[in-house]
Structures are given as structure tokens and as C-alpha cells.
Amino acid sequence: MSQRLHLVFGGELIDPTKNAFKDVDDIHIVGMFPNYESAFNAWKSEAQKTVDNAHMRYFIAHIHRLREEGVEASSTEELG
């Protein structure tokens, strides 16, 4: 059975319509979580704390997908 690791992180964006951080040295690493449910709960908690700042965003990164090199990403996961 593979581990399903999820990283929750966030920070202030340059433009709220894009995903570029204003200062990558100031990214808030919330933590690594063993399942999506706990990652989602952490993401939601941090996102709600910053709801009044449109430039703040938190994300869930599916770290386990980075480790599964033989599995192709879906088209929704492509960044380019």
C-alpha cells in the first residue's frame, strides 16, 4: 500500500488571479499530512484565517503523485 502524502502551504500572491507568490521566502508551510481529509482540514483552517485578504492563498500538494513517476498526470494536473 502506498502512502498518500499531502503538503499544505500558502502565502501572499502577486495577483489574486494567478498562482505566483509575492515572496517565496515567506511561504507558510502548514505541514505534511498522511491523507487528504486531514490535509483538507488543515487547508480550510488556514484559508479561513486569511479570508479577508484576497491575495492570500493556501494549497494542497499531492506529494504522493510526485513519487509515482510511472503514473501519468491527468490533463487537469498539467501546469503548462
C-alpha positions in Angstrom: 0.0 0.0 0.0 1.4 3.4 -1.0 1.4 6.4 1.3 -0.8 9.3 0.2 1.2 12.3 1.4 -0.2 15.8 1.1 1.6 19.1 1.8 -0.4 22.2 2.8 1.3 25.5 2.2 0.3 29.1 1.3 1.3 32.7 1.1 0.6 36.1 -0.4 0.2 36.2 -4.2 1.4 38.9 -6.5 -2.0 38.9 -8.2 -5.0 37.0 -6.9 -5.9 35.8 -10.4 -2.6 33.9 -10.7 -0.6 31.4 -8.6 2.7 33.3 -8.3 3.9 34.1 -4.7 4.9 37.7 -3.8 7.8 36.4 -1.7 8.8 32.7 -1.9 10.9 33.2 1.2 7.7 34.0 3.2 5.7 30.9 2.2 3.9 29.4 5.2 4.4 25.6 5.4 1.4 24.3 7.3 2.6 20.7 7.3 2.6 17.3 5.7 -0.4 15.1 6.2 -0.9 11.3 5.7 -4.3 11.6 3.9 -6.4 14.1 2.0 -9.0 14.5 4.8 -6.5 15.8 7.3 -4.8 18.0 4.7 -8.1 19.4 3.7 -9.0 20.3 7.3 -5.6 22.0 7.8 -6.0 23.9 4.5 -9.5 25.0 5.4 -8.4 26.2 8.8 -5.6 28.3 7.4 -7.7 29.6 4.5 -10.4 30.8 6.8 -7.9 32.7 8.9 -7.0 34.8 5.9 -10.4 35.1 4.2 -10.2 38.9 4.4 -7.0 39.1 2.3 -7.7 38.3 -1.3 -4.0 37.9 -2.0 -3.5 35.1 0.5 -3.9 31.5 -0.8 -3.3 28.1 0.6 -2.8 25.0 -1.5 -2.8 21.2 -1.1 0.1 19.5 -3.0 -0.3 15.8 -3.6 3.2 14.7 -2.8 2.5 11.0 -3.4 1.8 11.9 -7.1 5.4 13.2 -7.4 6.8 9.9 -6.2 4.7 7.8 -8.6 6.8 8.6 -11.7 5.2 5.8 -13.8 1.7 7.2 -13.5 0.8 9.9 -15.9 -0.9 13.1 -14.6 -4.3 13.9 -15.8 -4.8 17.0 -18.0 -6.1 19.0 -15.1 -2.8 18.5 -13.3 -0.7 19.9 -16.0 0.8 23.4 -15.3 1.7 24.5 -18.8 
